[in-house]
Amino acid sequence: MSNKLTVSVAPHIHTTNSVERCMWNVVIAMIPALIVSIYVFGLSALWVVLISVGASLLTEWAIDKFMFKRTPSITNGSALITGMLLAFNLPNILPWWMVVIGAVIAIGVGKMSFGGLGCNIWNPALVGRVFLLLSFPAAMTTWDSAVKSGVDATTSASIDASSGATMLATLKSHGHQLDSSQIDWWSLGIGDMNGCLGEVGSIAILIGLAYLLITRVITWHIPVAVIGATALSAWAFGCNPLLEILSGGLLLGAVFMATDYVTSPMSKKGQLIYGAMIGLITMIIRCYGSYPEGVSFAILLMNGFTPLINKYFKPRRFGEGGKR
């Protein structure tokens, strides 16, 4: 029997986008934040990134090859992104074997246990990060003592810069009540402060956001909803909105992790609700929880609500006009 060419009915979408193209654009968008982390923490930051990426690629290759018996998918860039994002959520002084464990959990449990790319429920990098945080809380909350906290050391309310504290830890210890004059705003912007690798350098993350918007890899809905809801919640809780946005992993989560295609809602309205809830939950955890940071938990929690949001907020069908 001769081969048949099956042509489906319209509409036909013509685009140069592909999974690989989108993934590599995300990698490019993360380069400014990577450069800042290496500048602030030195080669130890690069070492953490290389270990995380290498372990992520090896884990996915091994599972594809020996468990699924299929062609390894590491060339599409998704495992590389998971490795980079996991590293961006770790301290630069975390022992190498903990980084490897986090990468194995992120890929093996957070991604491949569901079938691979497109099937996972939760963001894989955050699965690895939260696993490490719960398993090794002391190591995950110990910071490089050579890097300052971001608080102006000349003020009376500042802490010793050699203690290795982060801005969020300082905020937590002061009940999220720091005067603007006590903050080193320049350090917050350029990343010259302590924290996880990817959460330092707000300007670098915003450059990555601009690139993702220009290349249309993501839309504005989730990042704006996360940042806007965080600002409103901070104001309602009596905190400094700008300080809460620039501190910790808020921008990193809003730009690179909450916008994950697989685990975020499909419709624009759904994305706004999803992002707004992430911002609100983050501030509730920061102000009233035991952890100084709540972005990871907020995103994972809302990942679980994504199917429900998709059920009630569906994208408009092709060819279907608006209400008259």
N, C-alpha and C positions, 0 to 999 in steps of 0.2 A: 504494500500500500504506500502511495506517495505521501510525503509529508504535507500537512495542511498548515496554512498560515491563518491563524485566528485573529481577527481584528475586533476589538470591543467597540461598543457604541461610545459616542461622545458623552461627557467632555474628556479630552485628552490634555494632560498637563505636561508641558515641555519645560524642563529646567536642567540646569547644570549641577544642581545640588546632589549630593550623595552622602551616605553615612561617613565615608572616609573624609570627604571634603569638610563636612561640618566638624568632625572630630579634630582634624588638624587645624582648623580655624580656632577652636577652643584652646588647643595647645599653644598656638601663636599668641592668643590673648593672655595666657598665663605667664608669658616670658617676662614682661615688666615686673611682675610680682616676684618671680624667681630671681631676677637680677638684684632687686632690692634686698631679698632675704640673704643672698650671698654677700652683698655689701655690708649688711648689718651684722650677720653672724659668722661670716668667713666661710672657709672651705667645709666646715662641719655641716653647714646647710646643704651644700652640694652633695656631700656624702650621704646624708639622709635621703635626699631626692633620688640619687642613683640606686641606693639599696631598695627603696620602696618601689621604684619603677621596675628594676630588674626582677625583684621577687614577684611582682604583679604579672609581668609578662611570662615568667617561667611557670607560675601557677596556672595561668589560663592555657598556656601551650600544653602543659602536662595533662590537664583535665580534658581538653579537646582530643589530644592524641591517644591517651590510654583509657579514658573512661567513656567518652562519647564516640570514639572511633571515627572522628571526622577531621576535615582539614582545619588546622589551627587558624583562629580568627584574629591573631594578635596584630595583623597588619592594618586593621581598620582604625586603630588609634584609641579604642575605648579603654583597653587595659592600661595604656600609657597614661591616659587622663586620670583613671582611677588611682594609679600609682602616684602621680603628681599631686592630686588633691589630698590623698592620704598624707603624704609628706608635708603638705601645706598646713595640715592640722596637727602637726607634731612639734615638740620642742627640738631644738637643734642638738641637745645633749642627750637625747633618748638613746639607750643602748641599741646597737645594730640588730641584735636578735629580736628585740621587741618590735622593731620596724618590720622585720621579716614576718613575724607572727601577725601583725596587723594587716600586712599585704595579703597573706594567705587567707585570713578570715574575710577580708574585703572581697577578694575575687572568688575564693572557693565557696564561702557561705553567702555573702551578700549578692553575688552575681550568678555564678555558674550552677549553684544548687537549684536555681529556678529555671535553668535551661540556657542561660547566656544572655547576650545583649538583647534588650527589648522585652525580656520576660521578668526581670527582677522587680520586686515590689518597693524596696527601699534603696536609697542611694548607697552603692557599695562602699565608697570611701568613708562615709559616715558610719556605716556598720563596723568597719575596721577601727575607726577612731573611738567610737563609744565602747567597743569591746576592750580596747587597750585602757581606756579611762576607768572602766569598772574593774578590770583585772589588775592593773598596775597604777592605782591612783596617785601614789607618791611620785613615781617616775614621770607620770604625765603632767604633774603640776609642779615640777622642779625646773627652774629656769636658769639660764646662763647668768651668773652673777656679774659678768663683765659688761652686761648690757643694761642701760638705765630703764626705768619704768615708764617714763613719759611724763612724770610729775616734776614740776619745777623744784629743784633741790634747794632753792633759796627761800622757799616759803616755810612757815612754821608747821603747816599741815602735811608737808612732804615726808616721805619715808627715805631711809638710807638707800641710795642708788645702788650700793653694792650687795643689797639683799637679794637681788634677782627677782623681785616682784614684778607683776605685770600691771598695766593700767586698771584692768578689771578687778584684780585682787585688791588694789588700792581703793577703788571705788566701793567694793564690797565692805572693806574694813571701815570705811567712813560713811556707810549707809547711803551711798550714791549721792553724797552731798559734798561736792568739791566746788570751790569758787573758781570762776574762769581764770582768775589771775594766778591760780596755783597749777595750771595746766601748761605744759610745754606743747603748744598747738603746732609748732613747726615740726617737732618730732613725730607727732601724730600723723602729720601729712606725708612726710618723706619716709617714715618707717623706722626712724632711729630710736627704737624702744623695744622692750622685751615682749615675748609672746610666741605663739606658734609661727612657723616659717611664713605662711601665706597671709596671716592676718595683719602683718605690719606693712605699712606703706599704702595708705588710703589712695593716694594719687595714682600709684601704679595699678591698683585694682580698677579705678575709674577709667584709666586708659584702656584696660582690657575690656571693660563694659562698652566703651565707645566703639572699639573694634568689632565686638560681637553684634552691636546694633547696626553698624555700617554694613557689615557683611550679611546681615539678616539671619544670623544663626539663632538669635533669640529676639523676642520683642520686649518692649519696655514694661509690660504689665506686671510681671512678677517682681523684678527688682524695685520698681517704684512702689508697689504695694507693700513689700517688706519694709523698705526704708521709711515710707510714709507712716505705716502703722507703728513702727518702732518709735518714730518721733512723737506721734500723738500719744502713745502709751507712756513714753517717758515724761512728757509734759503733764499728763494726768496723774502720774505717780510722784510728781514733784522733782523729777530729775532733769538734768541738762540734756535736751534732745540731741544736739550736735555731738556732744561728748559720747553719748551712748551709741550713736551711729558710727563714729570713728574708732571706737574702742572694740577690742576683741575681734571676733570673726564675723561680725554682722555683715559687712560689705562682701567679704569672701563668700559667705553663705548665700547672700542675696543674688550675687552675680554668677557664681560658678556651680553652686550645688542645688539651690532651690529651683533653678531653671533647667535641670536635667530633663531631657525629653521624655524618658521612660516613666519617671516617677512624679511628674507634674501634670496638672489638668490640661485638657486639649482646648477648651473654649476660653475666650478672653475673659468672660465674666467669672468663670471658674478659677482662672489664674489670679484674678484680683482678690477673690475670697481666700484662696489658698495662701497668697503672699501676705495678706492682711493678718491672717491667723498666725502665720509664722512670726511676724513682728510682735504681735500681742503676747504670744506664748513665751517668746524670748525675753521680753521685759518682765513678765510674771516670774519666770525662773530666776532672772538676774536679781530682782528686788526681794523676792520672798522665798526662793529656793536655797538649798544648801550649797549649790555650785555657783561660782561667780559668772559663768557663761551658760547660755541656754540655747544657742543657735542650733547646735547639732541635734539636740533632743526635739526642738520645735520642728525642724525640717523632717526628721524621721517620723514624728507623730503625724504630721500633715501628709507625708507620703502614704501613710496607711489610710487616710481619708480620701485620697485621690480617686479611687474607683467610685466612691459615693458621690463625690463632686461631679465626676464625668457622667454619672447616671442622671443627675438633675440639671446639669448645665452642659448641653450637647452643642457641638458646632453646627452651624447651619449647613444643610445639604447643598451640594452643587446644583445650581439652577433654581434654587428656591429663593424667592424674593422676600423682602421684609414685609411687615404687616401694613396693610393699607388702612 
